Amino acid sequence: MSRHSLPRRALLGIGLSLGLFAALATPAQAETALRIGYQKSSTLISLLKSQGTLEKAFAGQDIKVSWHEFASGQPLLEALNVGNVDLSADVADTVPVFAQAAGAQLAYFAQEAPSPAAQAILVREDSPLRSLGELKGKKVAVTKAAGSHYLLIAALAKAGLKFSDIQPAYLTPADGRAAFENGKVDAWVTWEPFLSAAQRQLPTRTLADSAGLASYQRYYLTSSAFAKAHPQVLETVYAELVKAGDWLRAHPAEAARILGPLWGNLDPAIVEQANARRSYRVGPVRHDGLGEQQKIADAFFDEGLLPRRVDATDVAVWQPEPRDGQ
């Protein structure tokens, strides 16, 4: 053996040491955070959360899912716009319009098919109001920027009235119900499951629902930056939303038993009625399918409720990879 050579055991030890050093010096693969914003009434996302579905779907992919609850759609999209969450559970069709007007860099990544029966204008059973035209001068509770807000505008227009012809009371669903129940407002515009809960628990009458006035589609959103950087994450979430919607329609009673406690211990019968009025058919969003979004934007601007005109198609749209049958 040459005096300059090393025994095999020494070379093996050096090799192992170098390998260990390399492993320590190489940074671990960065974990991707998936922060999901939702509301208490976010049906399909609530099902996925309660079953740990997304955590299972992303197991082994270095993706950490976290959940962040918001009281309504507006603060949820504000959080999305400033980067505090990555995905938004379903919000009413009106909410992205307000976000666009505020300059938010949003991307649509899924939508639920129209559910016009899932929102309505209620009056008390003994109310003298019998037509939309009789809302003139009346105090009406409505949640600002919610789908019910557009329903109210469209209903008033059908009756030949402007939004300025009523006295709007901008209230959350809970506060709107309290004002309605205590006679502080003449009418209340709301959506499911608050609608079914009121109809089953209070003496009410439906002045009008959305049929012929508003399609009431609900959209799932992300930021344009996240959509560009993480298309495979969206692919997985989209696929699980489709499956959750299919499962709910096939198992309405079981879904109601799961969702009731998540929705403030609502009676499963109320939840099942509310869900029967929603389509829960999840599909892709296309620019040429945003026509009603433009109508919504124009209606809000014309009533002085948006600070500027909005091009509803000037927004990013992510689409899933085509599947068989699509």
Salt bridges, closest charged atoms under 4 A:
GLU69 OE2 - LYS40 NZ 3.50
ASP86 OD1 - ARG35 NH2 2.82
ASP90 OD2 - ARG218 NE 2.63
ASP90 OD2 - ARG278 NH2 3.21
GLU112 OE1 - ARG278 NH2 2.96
GLU181 OE1 - ARG177 NE 3.65
GLU192 OE2 - ARG277 NH1 2.73
GLU235 OE2 - ARG323 NH2 3.43
GLU240 OE2 - LYS243 NZ 3.18
ASP246 OD1 - ARG249 NH2 2.69
ASP298 OD1 - ARG309 NH1 3.70
ASP302 OD1 - ARG309 NH2 3.33
